[in-house]
Amino acid sequence: MNRCCIVLISGLPASGKTVFTTELVNYMQLNKIDIDPFYINFDKVIPLEDQKLLVHREDSSWRQCRKDFVSSCHNFLELMLKSQSCSKEQSEPSTQGKYLNSILDQLSLDKCSIQNYCLNNSRFCLIVEDNFYYKSMREEFFRLAKQFNIGFALISFNIAIDICIQRNTQRPNSVNDEIIQRMAQLYEKPKADEFGISYENKVQLMEINFDNINHYDDQFIKALQIINKAIDNPIESHPDESCNKLYRDISRKITASNSSHRFDNVLRQCASKIMTNNLIKVNGKELSLIRKELLKKFGNNQLDLPVDISEETSEEVLMQLCLDLIERELEKKAN
């Protein structure tokens, strides 16, 4: 029996994600829906103040933080899905995970209550709220769904940036307007086929394009429909994904070569744009040296990039990323 799915809540800061998701969970509980919601808010697991410190560090702390969060969600799912099937003689599922205790605290759960819950074999959905502005961020959870053979759904908030900025001023933990504007530029809008055409009918996508809480009841019904559909249509690995090791190694080398070539092309475009439009005060020789240094670091996997340099990542996103990298290198040299 299919029992659960992952539901990602995606959108800009102040787009209404938290209000909607909190009300959705309340709606499900009050109406005794036969799907138990477990709602994890990234900002509550890793507070905004901690996030700001991690983002401004020059090492890979921010990326590692996100990896630890995904890993902890993996451990939670393992605990929920495998506890029910584990007999006393079998080994218990792993409970390691940097943020697992924070997640359990947020959900008001402990290991004992999880075991009792699993005995009922109830259906549930793991709802994870974050900005998820890069496809690669969402893909990490898609891989979890595929690994556990469970459903996957996306609820995307496509709210106008001016509304987000206006609402941001009314929030107790507001972020800088520049962060919202920058995230809007980088935002890769979720698509049902973004993980491959073969999964288009498996990934359940819902878009919210308005900001009116009085009409949320209709949206709750639609959300429940895609959650049910996700549970009934788990993500499965396709047979053609079981490639042999040699084929995978060749594919990795081709991908690495193509990525390096594309990264170099975008760096050159950025350098040309900087010189033509005088975006940054720098001479051509210095800019050429920075480009070569960045390309070398990329080849040696020394750059902590938030996105994959693949054909699926838009040119606009890569241009902004490379401009930021060049500015950062110039700041280092100036200091």
PyMOL commands that set and color helices and strands:
alter all, ss='L'
color gray80, all
select helices_A, chain A and resi 17-30+42-45+48-55+61-83+100-106+111-119+135-148+161-168+177-186+197-199+213-232+239-241+245-277+284-299+315-334
alter helices_A, ss='H'
color red, helices_A
select strands_A, chain A and resi 4-11+35-41+123-129+151-157+204-208
alter strands_A, ss='S'
color yellow, strands_A
deselect
rebuild
show_as cartoon
